[in-house]
Amino acid sequence: MKKQRRKHTAEFKARVAFEAIQGFKTQSEIAKEFDIHPIMVGKWKTELLERMPEIFENKSTKKKDTSDQEKQGLERKVGQLTMEVEFLEKKCNQLGIPVKGRAR
């Protein structure tokens, strides 16, 4: 019978990685204590070390990045809608259907 794969919570991973960063125990000892594979301890430690700067990143920088992305998405959507309106107006003119609310 196949063994079910375990899913660890973010808190658990953080606790294990923090213990590994402290350096009081080896990765093997930590892995044995938490009943996980030593490679996972190393992966979680590396990920924590790489992502630590994000915690202290300036909040205004994050807001600026998300607002720029949102602005680009909205500009793309406006362009798409403009093209659709022009297409529909052209088809209405070809079929002789009057377009209400649009001055031309």
N, CA, C and O atoms as a GROMACS GRO file, in nm:
protein
  416
    1MET      N    1   0.083  -0.118   0.000
    1MET     CA    2   0.000   0.000   0.000
    1MET      C    3   0.088   0.124   0.000
    1MET      O    4   0.190   0.128   0.068
    2LYS      N    5   0.048   0.223  -0.076
    2LYS     CA    6   0.126   0.345  -0.090
    2LYS      C    7   0.111   0.435   0.032
    2LYS      O    8   0.002   0.449   0.087
    3LYS      N    9   0.221   0.495   0.074
    3LYS     CA   10   0.220   0.583   0.190
    3LYS      C   11   0.168   0.721   0.148
    3LYS      O   12   0.209   0.775   0.046
    4GLN      N   13   0.078   0.777   0.228
    4GLN     CA   14   0.023   0.910   0.199
    4GLN      C   15   0.131   1.017   0.214
    4GLN      O   16   0.212   1.012   0.307
    5ARG      N   17   0.131   1.110   0.126
    5ARG     CA   18   0.226   1.220   0.130
    5ARG      C   19   0.181   1.321   0.234
    5ARG      O   20   0.064   1.360   0.237
    6ARG      N   21   0.273   1.364   0.320
    6ARG     CA   22   0.238   1.460   0.425
    6ARG      C   23   0.248   1.602   0.372
    6ARG      O   24   0.335   1.633   0.291
    7LYS      N   25   0.160   1.686   0.420
    7LYS     CA   26   0.163   1.828   0.386
    7LYS      C   27   0.191   1.906   0.513
    7LYS      O   28   0.117   1.896   0.611
    8HIS      N   29   0.299   1.984   0.510
    8HIS     CA   30   0.341   2.059   0.628
    8HIS      C   31   0.291   2.203   0.619
    8HIS      O   32   0.286   2.262   0.511
    9THR      N   33   0.255   2.258   0.734
    9THR     CA   34   0.207   2.396   0.738
    9THR      C   35   0.325   2.491   0.727
    9THR      O   36   0.441   2.453   0.747
   10ALA      N   37   0.294   2.615   0.696
   10ALA     CA   38   0.398   2.718   0.685
   10ALA      C   39   0.465   2.740   0.820
   10ALA      O   40   0.586   2.763   0.826
   11GLU      N   41   0.388   2.734   0.929
   11GLU     CA   42   0.445   2.754   1.062
   11GLU      C   43   0.546   2.644   1.095
   11GLU      O   44   0.651   2.670   1.153
   12PHE      N   45   0.511   2.521   1.058
   12PHE     CA   46   0.600   2.408   1.084
   12PHE      C   47   0.731   2.425   1.007
   12PHE      O   48   0.839   2.407   1.062
   13LYS      N   49   0.719   2.460   0.879
   13LYS     CA   50   0.838   2.479   0.796
   13LYS      C   51   0.925   2.591   0.851
   13LYS      O   52   1.048   2.579   0.854
   14ALA      N   53   0.862   2.700   0.895
   14ALA     CA   54   0.937   2.812   0.951
   14ALA      C   55   1.010   2.772   1.078
   14ALA      O   56   1.126   2.810   1.099
   15ARG      N   57   0.944   2.695   1.162
   15ARG     CA   58   1.004   2.651   1.288
   15ARG      C   59   1.126   2.564   1.259
   15ARG      O   60   1.231   2.580   1.322
   16VAL      N   61   1.112   2.470   1.165
   16VAL     CA   62   1.223   2.380   1.130
   16VAL      C   63   1.339   2.460   1.070
   16VAL      O   64   1.454   2.440   1.107
   17ALA      N   65   1.307   2.551   0.977
   17ALA     CA   66   1.411   2.631   0.913
   17ALA      C   67   1.482   2.721   1.013
   17ALA      O   68   1.603   2.739   1.006
   18PHE      N   69   1.407   2.776   1.106
   18PHE     CA   70   1.467   2.864   1.207
   18PHE      C   71   1.563   2.785   1.296
   18PHE      O   72   1.671   2.834   1.330
   19GLU      N   73   1.525   2.665   1.333
   19GLU     CA   74   1.616   2.580   1.412
   19GLU      C   75   1.743   2.552   1.334
   19GLU      O   76   1.853   2.550   1.390
   20ALA      N   77   1.729   2.529   1.203
   20ALA     CA   78   1.847   2.500   1.121
   20ALA      C   79   1.938   2.622   1.112
   20ALA      O   80   2.060   2.609   1.112
   21ILE      N   81   1.878   2.741   1.103
   21ILE     CA   82   1.957   2.864   1.095
   21ILE      C   83   2.033   2.889   1.224
   21ILE      O   84   2.147   2.936   1.222
   22GLN      N   85   1.970   2.857   1.337
   22GLN     CA   86   2.035   2.881   1.466
   22GLN      C   87   2.166   2.804   1.478
   22GLN      O   88   2.261   2.853   1.539
   23GLY      N   89   2.173   2.684   1.422
   23GLY     CA   90   2.297   2.609   1.418
   23GLY      C   91   2.331   2.533   1.545
   23GLY      O   92   2.443   2.484   1.558
   24PHE      N   93   2.239   2.522   1.639
   24PHE     CA   94   2.266   2.446   1.761
   24PHE      C   95   2.265   2.296   1.736
   24PHE      O   96   2.333   2.220   1.806
   25LYS      N   97   2.189   2.253   1.636
   25LYS     CA   98   2.179   2.112   1.603
   25LYS      C   99   2.213   2.094   1.455
   25LYS      O  100   2.203   2.188   1.376
   26THR      N  101   2.252   1.973   1.420
   26THR     CA  102   2.277   1.943   1.279
   26THR      C  103   2.144   1.922   1.208
   26THR      O  104   2.040   1.904   1.271
   27GLN      N  105   2.150   1.924   1.076
   27GLN     CA  106   2.028   1.902   0.998
   27GLN      C  107   1.972   1.763   1.024
   27GLN      O  108   1.850   1.744   1.027
   28SER      N  109   2.058   1.667   1.044
   28SER     CA  110   2.012   1.530   1.071
   28SER      C  111   1.939   1.522   1.205
   28SER      O  112   1.836   1.455   1.217
   29GLU      N  113   1.992   1.591   1.305
   29GLU     CA  114   1.927   1.591   1.436
   29GLU      C  115   1.790   1.658   1.429
   29GLU      O  116   1.693   1.611   1.488
   30ILE      N  117   1.783   1.769   1.357
   30ILE     CA  118   1.656   1.840   1.342
   30ILE      C  119   1.556   1.754   1.267
   30ILE      O  120   1.439   1.747   1.304
   31ALA      N  121   1.603   1.688   1.162
   31ALA     CA  122   1.516   1.602   1.082
   31ALA      C  123   1.462   1.487   1.167
   31ALA      O  124   1.344   1.453   1.157
   32LYS      N  125   1.546   1.429   1.249
   32LYS     CA  126   1.502   1.319   1.335
   32LYS      C  127   1.400   1.368   1.438
   32LYS      O  128   1.301   1.301   1.465
   33GLU      N  129   1.426   1.486   1.494
   33GLU     CA  130   1.336   1.543   1.595
   33GLU      C  131   1.197   1.570   1.537
   33GLU      O  132   1.096   1.542   1.603
   34PHE      N  133   1.191   1.623   1.415
   34PHE     CA  134   1.063   1.660   1.354
   34PHE      C  135   1.008   1.551   1.261
   34PHE      O  136   0.903   1.570   1.200
   35ASP      N  137   1.079   1.440   1.251
   35ASP     CA  138   1.036   1.326   1.169
   35ASP      C  139   1.017   1.364   1.022
   35ASP      O  140   0.913   1.337   0.961
   36ILE      N  141   1.121   1.427   0.966
   36ILE     CA  142   1.122   1.462   0.824
   36ILE      C  143   1.258   1.425   0.767
   36ILE      O  144   1.348   1.388   0.841
   37HIS      N  145   1.273   1.434   0.637
   37HIS     CA  146   1.400   1.401   0.571
   37HIS      C  147   1.497   1.518   0.586
   37HIS      O  148   1.455   1.634   0.578
   38PRO      N  149   1.626   1.491   0.607
   38PRO     CA  150   1.724   1.598   0.624
   38PRO      C  151   1.733   1.694   0.504
   38PRO      O  152   1.766   1.811   0.520
   39ILE      N  153   1.705   1.644   0.385
   39ILE     CA  154   1.710   1.730   0.267
   39ILE      C  155   1.604   1.839   0.275
   39ILE      O  156   1.626   1.952   0.232
   40MET      N  157   1.488   1.804   0.332
   40MET     CA  158   1.381   1.904   0.347
   40MET      C  159   1.425   2.015   0.442
   40MET      O  160   1.392   2.132   0.420
   41VAL      N  161   1.498   1.980   0.545
   41VAL     CA  162   1.548   2.081   0.639
   41VAL      C  163   1.637   2.180   0.564
   41VAL      O  164   1.624   2.301   0.582
   42GLY      N  165   1.726   2.128   0.482
   42GLY     CA  166   1.815   2.214   0.404
   42GLY      C  167   1.741   2.302   0.305
   42GLY      O  168   1.773   2.419   0.289
   43LYS      N  169   1.640   2.244   0.238
   43LYS     CA  170   1.563   2.322   0.141
   43LYS      C  171   1.487   2.435   0.209
   43LYS      O  172   1.487   2.548   0.160
   44TRP      N  173   1.423   2.404   0.322
   44TRP     CA  174   1.345   2.506   0.392
   44TRP      C  175   1.436   2.614   0.450
   44TRP      O  176   1.398   2.731   0.453
   45LYS      N  177   1.555   2.575   0.496
   45LYS     CA  178   1.651   2.672   0.549
   45LYS      C  179   1.695   2.768   0.437
   45LYS      O  180   1.698   2.889   0.456
   46THR      N  181   1.728   2.712   0.321
   46THR     CA  182   1.771   2.793   0.206
   46THR      C  183   1.660   2.888   0.163
   46THR      O  184   1.685   3.005   0.137
   47GLU      N  185   1.537   2.837   0.156
   47GLU     CA  186   1.425   2.921   0.115
   47GLU      C  187   1.402   3.034   0.214
   47GLU      O  188   1.375   3.148   0.174
   48LEU      N  189   1.414   3.004   0.344
   48LEU     CA  190   1.395   3.108   0.445
   48LEU      C  191   1.503   3.215   0.432
   48LEU      O  192   1.473   3.334   0.440
   49LEU      N  193   1.627   3.174   0.413
   49LEU     CA  194   1.736   3.271   0.399
   49LEU      C  195   1.720   3.358   0.275
   49LEU      O  196   1.751   3.477   0.277
   50GLU      N  197   1.671   3.298   0.166
   50GLU     CA  198   1.653   3.374   0.041
   50GLU      C  199   1.538   3.474   0.052
   50GLU      O  200   1.544   3.582  -0.007
   51ARG      N  201   1.434   3.439   0.126
   51ARG     CA  202   1.314   3.522   0.130
   51ARG      C  203   1.310   3.617   0.250
   51ARG      O  204   1.214   3.693   0.263
   52MET      N  205   1.410   3.614   0.336
   52MET     CA  206   1.412   3.703   0.453
   52MET      C  207   1.407   3.851   0.415
   52MET      O  208   1.337   3.927   0.482
   53PRO      N  209   1.478   3.896   0.312
   53PRO     CA  210   1.473   4.038   0.277
   53PRO      C  211   1.332   4.088   0.244
   53PRO      O  212   1.302   4.206   0.262
   54GLU      N  213   1.246   3.998   0.195
   54GLU     CA  214   1.109   4.038   0.163
   54GLU      C  215   1.034   4.086   0.286
   54GLU      O  216   0.946   4.172   0.277
   55ILE      N  217   1.068   4.031   0.401
   55ILE     CA  218   1.000   4.069   0.524
   55ILE      C  219   1.024   4.215   0.556
   55ILE      O  220   0.934   4.286   0.601
   56PHE      N  221   1.146   4.262   0.534
   56PHE     CA  222   1.183   4.397   0.569
   56PHE      C  223   1.176   4.495   0.452
   56PHE      O  224   1.217   4.610   0.465
   57GLU      N  225   1.126   4.448   0.340
   57GLU     CA  226   1.114   4.533   0.222
   57GLU      C  227   1.018   4.649   0.251
   57GLU      O  228   0.919   4.634   0.322
   58ASN      N  229   1.050   4.762   0.194
   58ASN     CA  230   0.968   4.882   0.213
   58ASN      C  231   0.828   4.858   0.158
   58ASN      O  232   0.813   4.811   0.045
   59LYS      N  233   0.727   4.888   0.237
   59LYS     CA  234   0.589   4.862   0.195
   59LYS      C  235   0.547   4.948   0.077
   59LYS      O  236   0.466   4.904  -0.005
   60SER      N  237   0.602   5.069   0.066
   60SER     CA  238   0.565   5.155  -0.047
   60SER      C  239   0.616   5.096  -0.178
   60SER      O  240   0.553   5.115  -0.282
   61THR      N  241   0.729   5.027  -0.175
   61THR     CA  242   0.782   4.962  -0.295
   61THR      C  243   0.688   4.852  -0.341
   61THR      O  244   0.663   4.837  -0.460
   62LYS      N  245   0.635   4.774  -0.246
   62LYS     CA  246   0.541   4.667  -0.281
   62LYS      C  247   0.415   4.725  -0.344
   62LYS      O  248   0.366   4.674  -0.444
   63LYS      N  249   0.364   4.833  -0.283
   63LYS     CA  250   0.241   4.894  -0.335
   63LYS      C  251   0.264   4.948  -0.475
   63LYS      O  252   0.176   4.937  -0.560
   64LYS      N  253   0.382   5.007  -0.499
   64LYS     CA  254   0.412   5.064  -0.630
   64LYS      C  255   0.416   4.954  -0.736
   64LYS      O  256   0.363   4.970  -0.846
   65ASP      N  257   0.479   4.841  -0.702
   65ASP     CA  258   0.488   4.729  -0.796
   65ASP      C  259   0.350   4.676  -0.832
   65ASP      O  260   0.321   4.652  -0.949
   66THR      N  261   0.265   4.658  -0.731
   66THR     CA  262   0.132   4.605  -0.758
   66THR      C  263   0.046   4.706  -0.834
   66THR      O  264  -0.034   4.667  -0.919
   67SER      N  265   0.062   4.836  -0.804
   67SER     CA  266  -0.018   4.936  -0.875
   67SER      C  267   0.027   4.946  -1.021
   67SER      O  268  -0.056   4.968  -1.109
   68ASP      N  269   0.157   4.932  -1.047
   68ASP     CA  270   0.206   4.933  -1.185
   68ASP      C  271   0.150   4.815  -1.264
   68ASP      O  272   0.108   4.830  -1.378
   69GLN      N  273   0.149   4.699  -1.202
   69GLN     CA  274   0.095   4.580  -1.269
   69GLN      C  275  -0.055   4.597  -1.294
   69GLN      O  276  -0.105   4.563  -1.401
   70GLU      N  277  -0.124   4.651  -1.195
   70GLU     CA  278  -0.268   4.672  -1.209
   70GLU      C  279  -0.296   4.773  -1.320
   70GLU      O  280  -0.390   4.756  -1.398
   71LYS      N  281  -0.214   4.878  -1.327
   71LYS     CA  282  -0.232   4.981  -1.430
   71LYS      C  283  -0.211   4.921  -1.569
   71LYS      O  284  -0.289   4.948  -1.660
   72GLN      N  285  -0.109   4.840  -1.585
   72GLN     CA  286  -0.083   4.776  -1.714
   72GLN      C  287  -0.198   4.684  -1.755
   72GLN      O  288  -0.237   4.680  -1.872
   73GLY      N  289  -0.251   4.611  -1.658
   73GLY     CA  290  -0.363   4.523  -1.687
   73GLY      C  291  -0.486   4.600  -1.731
   73GLY      O  292  -0.556   4.560  -1.824
   74LEU      N  293  -0.512   4.712  -1.664
   74LEU     CA  294  -0.627   4.795  -1.700
   74LEU      C  295  -0.609   4.858  -1.838
   74LEU      O  296  -0.705   4.869  -1.914
   75GLU      N  297  -0.487   4.901  -1.869
   75GLU     CA  298  -0.461   4.960  -2.001
   75GLU      C  299  -0.485   4.856  -2.111
   75GLU      O  300  -0.541   4.888  -2.216
   76ARG      N  301  -0.441   4.733  -2.088
   76ARG     CA  302  -0.465   4.627  -2.185
   76ARG      C  303  -0.614   4.602  -2.204
   76ARG      O  304  -0.662   4.583  -2.316
   77LYS      N  305  -0.688   4.604  -2.094
   77LYS     CA  306  -0.831   4.580  -2.100
   77LYS      C  307  -0.902   4.692  -2.176
   77LYS      O  308  -0.992   4.665  -2.255
   78VAL      N  309  -0.862   4.818  -2.153
   78VAL     CA  310  -0.920   4.932  -2.225
   78VAL      C  311  -0.894   4.919  -2.374
   78VAL      O  312  -0.983   4.945  -2.455
   79GLY      N  313  -0.773   4.880  -2.410
   79GLY     CA  314  -0.740   4.861  -2.552
   79GLY      C  315  -0.825   4.753  -2.615
   79GLY      O  316  -0.874   4.769  -2.727
   80GLN      N  317  -0.843   4.644  -2.544
   80GLN     CA  318  -0.924   4.534  -2.596
   80GLN      C  319  -1.070   4.579  -2.614
   80GLN      O  320  -1.130   4.552  -2.718
   81LEU      N  321  -1.125   4.646  -2.515
   81LEU     CA  322  -1.264   4.692  -2.523
   81LEU      C  323  -1.283   4.794  -2.634
   81LEU      O  324  -1.386   4.795  -2.702
   82THR      N  325  -1.185   4.881  -2.654
   82THR     CA  326  -1.192   4.980  -2.761
   82THR      C  327  -1.198   4.911  -2.897
   82THR      O  328  -1.277   4.949  -2.984
   83MET      N  329  -1.114   4.809  -2.915
   83MET     CA  330  -1.115   4.735  -3.041
   83MET      C  331  -1.249   4.664  -3.063
   83MET      O  332  -1.300   4.661  -3.176
   84GLU      N  333  -1.306   4.609  -2.957
   84GLU     CA  334  -1.434   4.542  -2.969
   84GLU      C  335  -1.546   4.639  -3.008
   84GLU      O  336  -1.631   4.607  -3.091
   85VAL      N  337  -1.545   4.758  -2.946
   85VAL     CA  338  -1.648   4.858  -2.976
   85VAL      C  339  -1.636   4.902  -3.122
   85VAL      O  340  -1.736   4.914  -3.192
   86GLU      N  341  -1.512   4.926  -3.167
   86GLU     CA  342  -1.492   4.967  -3.307
   86GLU      C  343  -1.539   4.858  -3.404
   86GLU      O  344  -1.600   4.888  -3.506
   87PHE      N  345  -1.510   4.734  -3.372
   87PHE     CA  346  -1.552   4.622  -3.455
   87PHE      C  347  -1.705   4.616  -3.464
   87PHE      O  348  -1.762   4.602  -3.572
   88LEU      N  349  -1.771   4.627  -3.347
   88LEU     CA  350  -1.916   4.619  -3.345
   88LEU      C  351  -1.982   4.736  -3.418
   88LEU      O  352  -2.083   4.719  -3.486
   89GLU      N  353  -1.923   4.856  -3.403
   89GLU     CA  354  -1.977   4.972  -3.476
   89GLU      C  355  -1.965   4.951  -3.626
   89GLU      O  356  -2.057   4.984  -3.702
   90LYS      N  357  -1.853   4.896  -3.670
   90LYS     CA  358  -1.832   4.870  -3.812
   90LYS      C  359  -1.936   4.771  -3.864
   90LYS      O  360  -1.994   4.791  -3.971
   91LYS      N  361  -1.959   4.663  -3.788
   91LYS     CA  362  -2.057   4.563  -3.828
   91LYS      C  363  -2.199   4.620  -3.828
   91LYS      O  364  -2.278   4.588  -3.916
   92CYS      N  365  -2.230   4.705  -3.731
   92CYS     CA  366  -2.363   4.769  -3.726
   92CYS      C  367  -2.383   4.858  -3.849
   92CYS      O  368  -2.491   4.858  -3.909
   93ASN      N  369  -2.279   4.932  -3.887
   93ASN     CA  370  -2.288   5.018  -4.006
   93ASN      C  371  -2.307   4.934  -4.132
   93ASN      O  372  -2.384   4.972  -4.221
   94GLN      N  373  -2.237   4.821  -4.142
   94GLN     CA  374  -2.250   4.733  -4.258
   94GLN      C  375  -2.391   4.675  -4.268
   94GLN      O  376  -2.443   4.658  -4.378
   95LEU      N  377  -2.452   4.645  -4.154
   95LEU     CA  378  -2.585   4.586  -4.153
   95LEU      C  379  -2.696   4.691  -4.151
   95LEU      O  380  -2.814   4.658  -4.160
   96GLY      N  381  -2.658   4.817  -4.140
   96GLY     CA  382  -2.757   4.924  -4.139
   96GLY      C  383  -2.831   4.938  -4.006
   96GLY      O  384  -2.943   4.989  -4.002
   97ILE      N  385  -2.768   4.895  -3.898
   97ILE     CA  386  -2.828   4.906  -3.765
   97ILE      C  387  -2.782   5.038  -3.703
   97ILE      O  388  -2.661   5.063  -3.697
   98PRO      N  389  -2.875   5.122  -3.657
   98PRO     CA  390  -2.831   5.248  -3.596
   98PRO      C  391  -2.764   5.223  -3.461
   98PRO      O  392  -2.806   5.137  -3.384
   99VAL      N  393  -2.658   5.300  -3.434
   99VAL     CA  394  -2.584   5.288  -3.310
   99VAL      C  395  -2.630   5.400  -3.218
   99VAL      O  396  -2.611   5.518  -3.250
  100LYS      N  397  -2.689   5.366  -3.105
  100LYS     CA  398  -2.741   5.466  -3.013
  100LYS      C  399  -2.630   5.513  -2.920
  100LYS      O  400  -2.542   5.436  -2.882
  101GLY      N  401  -2.636   5.640  -2.884
  101GLY     CA  402  -2.543   5.694  -2.785
  101GLY      C  403  -2.406   5.722  -2.836
  101GLY      O  404  -2.318   5.756  -2.757
  102ARG      N  405  -2.382   5.708  -2.965
  102ARG     CA  406  -2.249   5.734  -3.019
  102ARG      C  407  -2.260   5.840  -3.126
  102ARG      O  408  -2.331   5.821  -3.225
  103ALA      N  409  -2.191   5.950  -3.109
  103ALA     CA  410  -2.193   6.058  -3.209
  103ALA      C  411  -2.080   6.033  -3.307
  103ALA      O  412  -1.966   6.009  -3.268
  104ARG      N  413  -2.114   6.039  -3.435
  104ARG     CA  414  -2.012   6.020  -3.539
  104ARG      C  415  -2.027   6.124  -3.644
  104ARG      O  416  -1.951   6.126  -3.740
   0.00000   0.00000   0.00000
